[in-house]
């Protein structure tokens, strides 16, 4: 499946350079391993697409909705979550 999303210029450039290899989004859509993420650069100042886009294959998905079963709710509320990329 193809999933199209907006991405702001500073993040688009990081993804384009290979420095950013993950994305965090509100899970209001279905995303699965093997899906193609189409990232269209969006300028929040002009409120228009720039015309640049990237396609990235989804290789891993973390769903956070049920992470409260692994962690104490008080800790989640106090600290939130951190998402880390590693090589």
Buried (B, 14 or more C-beta within 10 A) or exposed (E): EEBEEEBEBEBBBEBBEEEBEEBEEEEEEEBEEEBEBBBBBBEEEEEEEEEBEEEBEBEEEEEEEEEEEEEEEEEBEEEEEEEEEEE
